[in-house]
Structure formats: structure tokens, C-alpha cells
Amino acid sequence: MSTQVQKLLARAEHFTHSNYPREAIKCYLQLIQLIGAHWEVFFRLGDAYRAVGDFESAQNYYLKSKDLAPDKTFPICRLAWIAERRGLLNEAHDLVHELVFVDRAHVNAVTMWATIQRRLGKSEETIPIITAALKQDRSPEELSLLHYVLGQNSEAIQDYSQAFFHFKKANEYRGQTYDPQQRTAQTERLLTVPSLAPLHRSPLPATPVLIVGFMRSGSTVLEQALGRHPQISICGEHQALGAIAEQVPRQLGFHSDWPEASAKFSAAQALQVANLYLSEMGKVGTNPQGTFIVDKTLTNYKLIDFALRILPNVKIINCVRDPLDTCLSCFVTNFTQDHAFSTRLDWLGHEYLLYQKLMAKYQDRAEVHTIHYESLVSSPREELQKALAFLSVEWEEACLSPDQNDRVVATASYAQVKKPFHRGSVDRAQKYYEELYPLRMALGLD
């Protein structure tokens, strides 16, 4: 493998992991010119196109990958994923069906098939198949995935005790660790940061909007609704603000982390950092002409002090949902990222209270608009009118149809947001009320 090819591969992987799929696409296309057809490059290129929502190109490269791959399982599962996201459930089912009914089926095929079956209303048929797969010699990661999907399908047939059992086992197999004392200390440090004025008042090319909150709080459906407005560009969860807060102070010569370092920025440095942030978000936004840039990285609630220093016109929307429903939804979700606290109910309760404590600090010192998920799905017009008024933009009827947004949804909420506003997820925790005793205790609800 030539040095040039190695460098291109490294760059492509860097852009992929840094959430810059468009840049990764450029690298993979250059690789194809250098080395010709290669199933793995085609597969990764398909993933990059999938990340930007170009399903046609993604499908094209997955098909090319399937034709060349020694094992067809991965590209076929990706093709089924695209069909499922498009709502072509029967097509998706036909793609993976034969991969499941073989000796020791791959876990990706089993979980993809079981997800499709659930959406087709055939969850009961999946139970014996997944149960049999669990009895085979598999890694903890595979067992976790199988327990998650078995929990989902058990819930779909209203067998809530079995569903909770499997969700709990799935989390146990993840083997995550969480230090409540350390997280408390980190939050207390943020609470001691004094209120400081913005470091500059220079006009910015767009108004940044931070959607913050606890995971599974209804933020995705809100983002998809706002993204239907012609003045708004939505950027998903991009982590740019966190990366800048961590890296830029040292690049500017400061020997301390934020928020201490940001207190020492000059006005020129703060403006430089602000423009860097907007530039990074512009690379992943849906609307190049948008005058509002929506960043849905929920954990930015930990960075509000930093944002207020460098982004004088920043708008903050806090998404809130019933705490039990929120934490249960986290507990039963197989997050792709490492959210260790989501794997135990008492940890979830502890982390949720820290979030509430930190947000209480900013309600009085920042321009924060709170949206309650239950109100949003019950009275979407009223709640969205308030949100758009908070942003100082005119009403747009299209915002009432978040399910018509073309942007690919990579979060666990994808199936919900491809439906019109509905209350199907409200009061979900009541079905598991007794099992949630450790969470209720942690939240102080008992």
C-alpha cells in the first residue's frame, strides 16, 4: 500500500470519526481513482453518503460493495437499513430474511430483521429466533445487541416484564462504568463559573441556536420541525462547540481549560473562535442560506458559559420531558456513543438531577426558551409558534410537518420523527412503574 493511499485512508477515517462525512467522501473518491474498485472503500463511501442523507448514492456504493465483498452480510444489511429508513419495509425484509435463517446468523442481520419485523407488526415471530441466537456462543457486545432488540419486540407485544428483563441484560453486557462523585464534582465546578458578559458584540453571519437537554427529550422532532423553515439550517449533533472549547484555548497559548481560559480571551480572539464555530457548523448544515444555525448537541448545556462568552447572539432552547419517561427511554436505547450513565437506573437518576441543577443556573442568566415534549406533541402549532417567536422569525406552516423533512435522522428517534406529531411515547414509564423503583428513588420521586 503506497504512502499516498495510507494518508488518504487515514484522512477519510479522521473525517468520518470527526463527523465531516462530506470531506470523507472526497477522500474515498480519490482512493477509488488511485486503487480502483475495492469492496471496503465502496462500503465506507456508502456510509459517508448515508451520513449526509444521500441515500441514492449510498445505495449505489453498497450494491457495488456487495458485488465484490467476500462476505455479503454487511452491505446487504446496509441496503436493508436504507430501505427501512425509507419506509420500504417489505423490501428491507426480503433483503435480510435469508441471512437470518442460517446456522449462527450474524448479529447485524438478526437485529436488522427483528427491527423490520417489529415495524411490520410481526414482533411475535422474532422472539424464538432471537432467543435461539442468544443461546449461541457470542461476545458480550453481540449479546447486548440481541437483548436490546428482544426487549423492543417484547415491548411491542406488550410483554413488559420480559421487555424490561432484556433491556436490563443488554445494559449489563455493555459493562460500562460511571463515577457519580466525579460527575458531581465536574458539575459543581461549572456552577461556580461567574456570570461574565460576552467578549465581543461584533455581528455574526448567522444566529447560533443551541438545542440542549437530556437525551430522549424530544429534541429530534423539534429539530426536524424547525428545519422545515426556510431561514433555518439544522446541523444535527456535531460536537463542534465542545471540540473548540477543548482545543482552541491551548492553540491560542492559554495554559488552562475553559471556562477559565475563555475569561482571558481578547475580543478579537473571541470573535475568531465564534467564526470558527459557525464555519464548522456551516459545513454540515442543511441550508447554506440559513440565517439561523441549529446545533442539536444536547450536552452543550455543559458549555453554555463558554457559548455566552463567544456568541453574543446565541439562542438556547431547552427540551424537557417527563423525567421518568426520559430516563426510561435512555435505559432502553442502544446508544452508539458511550453514555455509561444510561446503563443503570440509579446512575440515570443521578445524571438527570445534575442536568437539572446546571440548567437552573442558566434560566436566570441566559436567553433560554423551554419546550416541554408533552406540550409539543399535543399542541404543536402553539409550541412551534412560541419557538419561532423566540428566534424572531415569522411563522412557517411547513414546520408542522417534521415528518416531511428530507434530512436523514441518525439518532434513535428516527422512526418517531418520520410520523406526524403524536403522543405515543407519553407516559411510557407507567408500563414499567414497579421496575423503575431505583430510578424513582434516585430522582426523589418516592
N, C-alpha and C positions, 0 to 999 in steps of 0.2 A: 504494500500500500504506500503510495507516494506521500511525501510531506504535505503537498497541497491538498490531497484528498483527506488526510488526517486533520488538517486545520479546518477544512470545510465541515467535516463531521463534528468536530468539537464546537465550532461556531453555531452550527444548527442545533446541537443539543443544548448549548447555552441559551440560545434564544427561545427554545421550546420551554426549558425549565424556568426562564425568566418571564414567561407569558408574553412573548413577542412572536406569535406564530407567522405573521407576515414576513418578518425577517428570516425566520427559519425556512419558509417556502423558497425564498431567493437562494438560500444555500443549497437546499436539496435539488433545485432545478439545475444549479451549476454542477452539482455532483453527477447528475444524470448525463450532462454533456461530457463530463470527464470519463466516467466509467461505464456508461451505457445502462442498459436495463438491469436492475437489481431488485429482487423482491422486497428486501428490507427497506431500501431507500423509498421505493414506491409506497410501502406501508406507512412509513413515517411521514411522507409527503401527504398521504391521505389524512393522517391525524392532524397535520398542520392546517390543511384546508377545512377539516371538520371544525377545528377550533375557531376559525373565522366565519363559520356558518355557510361556507361554500360547499353544500352537500353534493352538487353535481360533480365538481372536480374531485372531491373526496371519494365519491363512489367510483369514479373512473380509475383512480390510482389504486383503490382497494381491489378492483377487478384485475388490474394488471399485476398486482402483488399476488393475488390468488392463483393466477395462471403460472407463476414462476416459483411460488413458495413450496418447499418440501413438505410442510405441514399446512394444510389449507384452513385450519381451525381459526386462527387469529383474523385473517382477512374476512372470512365468512361471518364471524361474529360481529366485526365492524360493519359489514354490509347489512346485517340484521339490525344493528343499532340504528343505522341511518333510516332504514325502513320503519322501525318502531317509532323513532322521533317524528317521522313524517305522518304517523298515524296509519301506515300501511301494515297493519298487524298480521294479516294472513300471509302477506309476502314475507314478512320477517319470520313468522313461524315456519314457513316452508324452508327457509334458508338453513335454520339451525336444527330442525327436527331430527334429521338423520344423524347429526353429531351427538345427540343425546342418547340414543338407543344403541349404544355400543359398549363393549367392555371397558370399564373405567373411563367414562366420558370426561373430557376436560371441564374443569370447574367454570370457565368462562362460558362454555356452551350451555351447561346446565343452568347457570344463573340467568343467562340471556333468555333461554327458552322459558324458564319459570316466570320471568318478568312479563314476557309476551302473553303467556297463558293467563296470568293474573289480569292483565288488561283486557283479555278476551272473555273474562268471566269464567275461566276454567281452572281456577286455583286448586280445586279438589283433586284434579288429575295429577297435579305436580307433587303432592305430599309423599306418596310411596316412592317416587323416583328420587326426590331429594333425600329422603330418609335412607334409601339404599346407598346413595353416594356418600352419605355421612359415615357409613359403616366401613368404608374402604380406608386404606392407609393413606392419609393425606396430611399435608402440612398444616400448622395452626392457621396460616393465612387462608388456605383453601377451606378449612373447617369453618372459619369465621364467616366467609362469604356465603357458604351453604346455609349456615344457621340464620344469617340475615334474611336471605330470600325465603327460607322456610317460615320465618317469623312473619314476613309480609303476606305470604299466601295463607298462613293460618289465620291472620287477622282478616283477610278478605272473606274467609268463610265463617267469620265471627267466632272462632275458637280462640278467645282472648287469653286464656290461661296458657295454652300451648304457644301462642304467639309471643307472650312475654318471656316464657322459658327460653325460647330460641333467640330472642333478642339479647337476653342476658348472657347466654352461652356465647353468642357472637362477640360480644364485648369482652368477655373473659379471654377468649382466644386471641384477641388483639394484644393482650399483655402490656397495656400502657401504664405509665407511672405519672403521678401528679402530686405536687407538693403544695398543699393548701397554705402552709405557713409562708412559703416563698412567694406565692401569688398574692397573699395578703400584704406582705412587705412591699412588693412591687406597686400595688395599688396605693398603699399609704404614701409612698414616695410621690406618686403622681398627685395625690390630694394636697400635698404640701407646696406644690408649684404655685407661686403667687400669680395673681391676675396681672398680666402685662399687656400694654397696648400694642397694636400692630406696628411693625418696624418700618413700614412704608405705606404711603397712600397712593402709589402710582396706579394708573388704570391698567387692568389686565385684559388680554384679548378675549377672555371668556370668564364667566362666573362659575367657580367650582361649587359643586353640590355634593356634600358627603352624606350618603345614606348609611347610618350606623345603627347598631342594635345587637341583640343577642341572635345567634344563629337560629334559623327556622322561625323567624318572627314576622314573616310576610313581606320581606324586603324585595324578593324577586318579582312578585306580582306587581308591587309598586313601581319598581324599576321598569318593567315591561310596559306598564301603563304610561309612565312619563315619557318613555322612548317613542311613543306614538306622536309626540308633539314636535312640530317642525323646527322649533328653536332649541330642542334638547338633544344632546348626544349622550348615549349611555355607554359605559365602558366596562361594565361587569366588575369583577373582583380582581384588581390588578396589582395590589400591594406596592404601588409606586411611592406613595407617601411614606410608608414605613421604611422602604429601602433608602429613600432620600434622607429621612431623619437619622438613619443609622450610619450612612456613609459620608454624606456631604460635609458635616461639621469637621471631620478629620481631614477631608480633602481641602478644606479651607484653612487648615492649620490649627484648629482648636484641639486641645488635648482632653476634652471632656465630652460626654454624650449629651444628647438632647435630654431634657429641655434646658439644662444649664448652658449648653453651647449656644442654643438659639437666642438666649438672652443677651449674648455678646455680639450677635450679628450686626453688621452695619446695615443701613438702609439699602445700600447698593447690593450687598450680599443677599439680603432677604429677597429683594426683587429678582435677583439671579436665580435663587432657589425656587421662587414661585413660578417663574417662566419655565424652568426645567421641569417642574411637576406638570404644568399644563401641556408642555410639549410631549412628555411621555404619555399622558392620558390621551392626547390627540391622536397618537399612533394607533390606538386600539378602539377609538370611539366609532359609533355608528353613523355620525352625521358631521362631516368636515365643516359644514356651515353652521353648526350649532353654536349658540351663544351661551349655552349652559352645558357644563361638563359634569356628568353624574358618575361619581365613584362609589360603587356599592361594596367596598371592602368594609364589612361590618365592624371589624376590630379597630377601625380608625377612631373609635370612641376613646381609645387609649392615647390618641395623638392629637386630640382637639386643641390642647395648649399650643402645640407646635404649629398646627394649621392656622390658628388665630394670629400667630406672630408673623407668618409669611404670606397669608392670603387674606387681606383686609376685607374682601367682599365675600368671603366664604359663607355658604348657607348650609345648615346642618339639619337633616331630617332624622329623627329617632323613631325607629319602628318598634312598637311594643305589642306583645301578645300575652294572653293569659300565661302566667309563669309555669303552671303545671303542663299546659299544652305545649309550650315552648320547649321545656326541658325533656318531656317525653319524646317529642319529635326528634330532638337531638339524640336521645338514647337509642332510638330505633333506626337511626340513619347510619349507613356505612360511609362515613366521610372519606374522601380521597386524601384529604390533608390530615395531619397529625393533631387532632383535637382530643388529647388524652382525657380531659375532664369529662368528655361526653360518654365515657365508658362505664361510669359508676354514678348512681343516682345521688349519693351524698356529695360527690365531687361536683356534679352539675349544679346542685343547690348552692354550694359554696361559691362557685364561679358566677352564678347568676346574681347573687347578692353583691358581689364585688362590682359587677357591671352596673347594677342599680345605684350603688354608692357613688361611683365615679360620675355617672350621668347626672345625678342630683347636683353635683358641683357645677355643672355647666348650664343647667336650666336657668340659673340666675346671672351668669356672666357671659353667655353667648347667645347668638340668634339661633335658637333651636325650635323646630316645629315637630311636635309629636303626633304620630299617626298610630292609632290602635287598629290592629289587624281585624278584629271583630267588627269595628265600625266601617272599615274599608270595604269588606265583602258584603256588609249589609246595606250600606248607603254609599256606593262607590262614587256617584256623581257629587254628592255633598263633600265627601272627604277629598276627592281629587280637585274640586274647585278651591278648597281651602289650601291644598298643597301648591297649586299653581299661583294662587294669590300670594302665598308666602314667597314664591320665587319672582313675583311681579311680572308674570306673563299671562296673556289672555287665555280664556277657556278654549279647549280644543276637544270637540266631540269624539275624535278618534281615540282619546285616552280611555274611553270606556270599553275599549276592545283590546285589552292586553294580549288576548289570545291570537290576535291578528299580527302581532309583532314578528317580523321575519328573523330577528336575531336568535341565534342558537343559544339555548339555555343549558349551561354546563352544570348547574347546581342540582341538588337533589329535588328541587321543586319543579323540574321541567314538565312533568305530567300535569301538575295542577295548573300551571300558568298557560297551558295550551287549551284551557277551558275558559268559558266566560266566568266572571266573578261568581263564586258560590261559597256556601257556608259548610261544606262537607267536612272541613277539618276543625270546626269549632267544637269545643267540649270533648275532644278525643280522649283526654286523660280520664274522664269519668268511667270509661270502659275498663280502666286499669287502676281504679282508685285504691284498692287494698294493696296491690303490688307496689304502689308508689309511696308507701309509708316512709321509707328512708328519705325520699325527696321532699315530702311534706314536712318532715322533721327539720331537714336542713334549711328549708325556706321559712320555717317558723309558722307553718300553717296549721299545726296540730298542738 
